[in-house]
Structures are given as C-alpha cells and as structure tokens.
Amino acid sequence: MSRILKALAWVAPGAASARLRTFAAIDAWRSYDAANRGRRGASFKRGADSANAALSTALKPLRDRSRDMSRNTWIGQRMLDVLCAHVVGTGIVVKFKDKTAQRLWNEWIKRSDVEGEIDFAGQQLAAVRAMLEGGDSLVRFVPRPLDTPGVPLRLQVLEGDFIDETRDGLVDERRVRLGVVLGEWDAREGFYIFPRHPGEAAVSVGGASGLSLSRFIPRSEFCHLFRALRPGQVRGVPLMAPMMMTARDFADLMDAVVVKARMEACIGLLITSSDGRTGLPGTVAQGEAPEPIDRLRPGMTMRFRDGETVQAFAPASTSQFEPIALSALQGIAAGGMITYDQLTGDLRRANYSSMKTGRIEHRRLVEQLQWLCVVPKLMEPVVERFLETAIMAGKLRRRVAPYTREYIMPANEPVDPLKDMQADILAVRSGRMTPQEFIASWGNDPDEVLQATADFWKAADEMGVILDTDPRRTTQTGAAQASEPEGRREDEG
C-alpha cells in the first residue's frame, strides 16, 4: 500500500478500501490482453446486450441481406443447397414400431401439404432452407374435417417474416419479445402472426389492401424452427450473418475482376493524322468536336483531331487475386458449416485424407443441426400432433405405452467407398455399431432391408440361382462355403 493510501486510510477507511478494490479489478483486467481498451482493442464492439436485444434492430436487415446473397450470388445459393442436401436430403424418415401407425404415416406424408404441392419431405426442405436463409421458419398445424382421407391433419410452411417482431414489450397484457409471447420462466406461449406475408402488403387480396394487424396464436399451433445460439434467444439468426460482409466483398471483387478483364480485351488502335487537308476517312475535321468515348469494345478504332496524341490504355495485371480469393472462400465456407470443396467444387488440392478429415467435421455439424434442432423443433412436434389427430379421428387406438419411433437421417456418402465400407464392416464385426445402425447410416430402413434381403434369397433358392454375393454359399474371397445353410439341409431331409 502506498503512503497516500495509508494516509487516506487514517482519514477515510471506506474510501481507501474502495480504491484498493478498484486497483485490484484493474490489475485483473490487465491480465487479459483481449480485455485491453487500447488501440489494439478499439475494433471490438461492446457485447453486453442480450441475444434478443442484439436481434431487435438487426433481424430485418440481416434477413433482407441474407436473401439478397442467396438470390444474387452463387455463394449464398450454393451454401444453402449443400447444407440442406446434407441435413434433409430427400427427407428424414420416421420409422414406427407399430405397423398400423407406420401405414397411416406412409399414407399421410404424401398429402401433408395443405397447399397440395409437395409432400412432407419437401416441407422439411422448405422449412430448413427458410430457417437457414432468414433465421427462423414456422410450420403451422391445419386441422381438416374428420371425413378427410387418411389422418385429418395438414401442414403449412411459413417464413419467419410472419412473426411480427414489432410487437415488443407489454402487448395486450402479455409479455412479448420480438413477436414471441413469453410466460412464466420465459416459456413460449404463442406468437403474434400476420394473416399473410408482410411482403404481400401492397397487393390487393380479395378487395383488401394494406398490411393487416397481427394477432395472437397459441404456441401449440406451430413448430418454430430456429438455431438457438444463446440461452434465452427467441428468434433465429440467418446462417450467413457472420460472413455476409466477406461474401459481399468477394462478390464485388469478382465483378471488378470481370470488368477489368473485359476492358483489357477492348484495347484498340488509335489513329491521328498530321495533314488536315487530306484527312483519313472518318477523321474529325478541324473545328469539330470528336465523338466522345462512352464505351469500349473489342477491336475498336478511334480517330482524333489533327495534332492530338493518345497513349494506349493498358491496365496493370496483378497476381494477388487467387491467394485473396482462396483465403476468402475458405473463411466463407467455414462460417457456413461446409467445406471449401463443397462450396467451390475445387478439388485440385484435395486427397483422400484431407477430404475425409473435412467431411468428419462437416458431418458433426450436420448431426448437431439434425438432432438438436430439426428433430426436437420440427419432427417430434409433427409426429406427436399426427398421433394425437389419428387417435382423435379413430384411426389409431389409444394406449398407455407411447408409439415409439426412430428417425433415419439421409445417407452419408463415402469419400472412398472401398475403404469406408471395409471400415464399417470392421466396426460392425467389433461391436462398435450394430447392423441396424450400419444400414440406417445409408438412409435405409433396417427392417425393410432385412425383409427384402430374405425375400430375394428365398426366391433365388427356389429358382436354383447361386450368386457369388451370397454369403451363405461363398466366402468373402469367392470360395465355396464348407457346408450349405442349415435350414436348406433340413428342408432337403
């Protein structure tokens, strides 16, 4: 303690104690370089806002710019295409243990769309893509009359724009945050929903024009699909938000490079004459204004006034574009949860090891999105409402034990089929995974595969067909098995 503090402690002990605590806090703050408020830390932005406060003014511009990226740049379009192809593929399959429930489900998914345009797999794709592009999406449950064929339930996929984020604070004696009504412990109780898309406000529909007021609809009527990046977050952030500026800068850079290349191809021949009396055909006569150069074109020839000289325009070339583009695209791909080769299709520097390593990380991110977002926020609520509606309509019997189900994700295609297949076979033989898990990893239903395989070999036995792919008769090397299958010997006996 300094002499000044010692003297202050005699006069004002409380003030001296507070000063000591302040000095201790400053020393602790200085122990972290990233907390320094000097010149190096000046570019950091204050991040004390909550997740919802940070989104309150940023959600709409982020959503609009994200859609501009997906509409007008190949980067945004490609990023959404690749990620949706891995997360949804041709649809996440639901497998019920109960055969009646499975039969009803297989019939219902063909007509689940209330608009009658796509099936349930297409709705999964639309909902996930809208979530990634705009931050969040909604799937609305639409009950149908009981005489509707199959289970009387339909779904409607809506963009997150339908949630009125201007409803914020205390609305109709409800606590609302960005259009989401919060109850006790911040449980989601419902949403303020526009009757039609806000982007259609200027279009007259049924004689009415203008944007209608949003109204409260209970949470039980919707699936709200979004990635919760922070605790307490009520709305989602577009996938491209962190790298949107980099992607936009790269797109502008590409436009500039293309324009520069076109200008380099437009260097022509500039002709002047020193004899004004016998000017070349097309030469500008003395006293006349030359034709202004508004645009350049390949092979262009321009004549000027007598005595004027022009230097040829030759834009300087640079070799720095490729390293800059490579670094930018790698960062954009990493921010978009995909790999560089998936974003660009560039496989010049790829080999089996690098692609395998990259796909492992990518697969983990996809699995997180599938099992921690799509399944609990979309698949489970839809399946539960489907079962409830089927029971109420008398299509399924009510029982104490729940209708158990499994979710089969899209197949993960191997980088090298032979190497990956051998690794999977070893994993099954060693007990690291079950045969059912192995079959499901390829996006197939294990029960259907087993039944189809049994039917095939039964038909082959009845017709007397022997194939070297039959493990009952041939070994892995193609040699005949030591004995015939036990079941066949019993039949012949």
Secondary structure, DSSP 8 states (H G I E B T S, - for coil): --HHHHHHHHH-HHHHHHHHHHHHHHHHHHT-GGG--SSTTTT-----S-HHHHHHTTHHHHHHHHHHHHHH-HHHHHHHHHHHHHHTTT--EEEESSHHHHHHHHHHGGG-BTTSSS-HHHHHHHHHHHHHHHSEEEEEEEE--TTSSSSSEEEEEEEGGGB-TT--EEETTEEEETTEEE-GGG-EEEEEE-SS-GGGTTS-BTTB-S----EEEEGGGEEEEE---STT--S---TTTTTHHHHHHHHHHHHHHHHHHHHHTT--EEE--S-STT--TT---TTS---------TT-EEE--TT-----------S-HHHHHHHHHHHHHHHTTS-HHHHH---TT--HHHHHHHHHHHHHHHHHHIIIIIIIIIIHHHHHHHHHHHHHTTSS---SS---EEEE------SSHHHHHHHHHHHHHTTSS-HHHHHHTTT--HHHHHHHHHHHHHHHHHHT---TT-TTTB-TTS-B-SS--HHHHHHH-
